[in-house]
Amino acid sequence: MELEDLNKTFKDITTVVPTIVCIGRTAEGDGMMMMNSKEEGDQQREEDLSTCIAAMMQVNEQVRNLMLASVCFFLQQNPSYQQKMTDAIKLMQVSKWN
């Protein structure tokens, strides 16, 4: 399937599923992610997509394990982000969530 066909198919899917995250690898082994949100504005889209991923993690242990393994692998490959993750965890420990 050509990239143009893939984009059209993805656009068709988003008419039925307006908030969606698709993660995959190309035949060449490169990472690929396609995302769509009906929200306007960068912050609203990021929150909508984050809520989508969090909802999947909440109900599916396999998704949780995959996301956590991906984060761990990323942090091993990019040590500069380890402190950002540590800071985020500390912030979550003292924050009150809705």
C-alpha positions as CSV (number, residue, x, y, z in Angstrom):
1,M,0.0,0.0,0.0
2,E,1.4,3.4,-1.0
3,L,1.6,6.2,1.5
4,E,-1.1,8.1,-0.4
5,D,-3.4,5.1,-0.1
6,L,-2.5,4.7,3.6
7,N,-3.3,8.4,4.3
8,K,-6.7,8.1,2.5
9,T,-7.6,4.9,4.5
10,F,-6.6,6.6,7.7
11,K,-8.7,9.6,6.9
12,D,-11.7,7.3,6.2
13,I,-11.2,5.5,9.5
14,T,-11.1,8.8,11.4
15,T,-14.7,9.6,10.3
16,V,-15.8,6.7,12.4
17,V,-13.1,6.9,15.1
18,P,-12.2,10.6,15.5
19,T,-9.6,10.1,18.2
20,I,-7.2,7.4,17.2
21,V,-3.5,6.5,17.6
22,C,-1.9,4.0,15.3
23,I,1.7,2.8,15.9
24,G,3.6,0.6,13.6
25,R,6.8,0.0,11.7
26,T,7.5,0.5,8.0
27,A,8.8,-2.3,5.8
28,E,12.2,-0.6,6.2
29,G,12.0,-0.9,10.0
30,D,11.3,2.8,10.7
31,G,8.9,3.8,13.4
32,M,5.5,5.2,12.2
33,M,2.7,6.8,14.2
34,M,-0.5,8.3,12.9
35,M,-2.7,10.3,15.2
36,N,-6.0,12.1,14.9
37,S,-8.1,14.1,17.3
38,K,-11.3,16.1,16.7
39,E,-10.1,18.7,19.2
40,E,-8.8,22.1,18.1
41,G,-5.5,23.5,19.4
42,D,-2.3,21.7,20.3
43,Q,-2.9,21.4,24.0
44,Q,-6.5,20.1,23.5
45,R,-5.3,17.5,20.9
46,E,-2.5,16.3,23.1
47,E,-4.9,15.9,26.1
48,D,-7.5,14.1,23.9
49,L,-4.8,11.7,22.5
50,S,-3.3,11.2,26.0
51,T,-6.8,10.3,27.3
52,C,-7.2,7.8,24.5
53,I,-3.9,6.1,25.4
54,A,-4.6,6.2,29.1
55,A,-8.1,4.6,28.6
56,M,-6.5,1.8,26.6
57,M,-3.9,1.3,29.3
58,Q,-6.6,1.2,32.0
59,V,-8.6,-1.6,30.5
60,N,-5.9,-3.7,28.8
61,E,-2.9,-5.2,30.6
62,Q,-1.1,-6.0,27.4
63,V,-1.3,-2.3,26.3
64,R,0.0,-1.2,29.7
65,N,3.0,-3.6,29.4
66,L,3.8,-2.5,25.9
67,M,3.6,1.2,26.7
68,L,5.8,0.7,29.9
69,A,8.3,-1.4,28.0
70,S,8.5,1.2,25.3
71,V,9.1,4.0,27.8
72,C,11.8,2.0,29.5
73,F,13.5,1.2,26.2
74,F,13.3,4.9,25.2
75,L,14.8,6.0,28.5
76,Q,17.7,3.5,28.2
77,Q,18.4,4.9,24.7
78,N,18.0,8.6,25.8
79,P,19.4,9.1,29.3
80,S,18.7,12.9,29.1
81,Y,15.0,12.1,29.4
82,Q,15.4,10.1,32.6
83,Q,15.5,13.2,34.8
84,K,12.4,14.5,33.1
85,M,10.6,11.2,33.8
86,T,11.8,11.3,37.5
87,D,10.5,14.9,37.8
88,A,7.2,13.9,36.3
89,I,6.8,11.0,38.7
90,K,7.6,13.2,41.7
91,L,5.0,15.8,40.5
92,M,2.4,13.0,40.2
93,Q,3.1,11.9,43.7
94,V,2.2,15.3,45.2
95,S,-0.5,16.3,42.8
96,K,-4.2,15.7,43.3
97,W,-6.0,14.3,40.2
98,N,-9.6,14.7,39.4
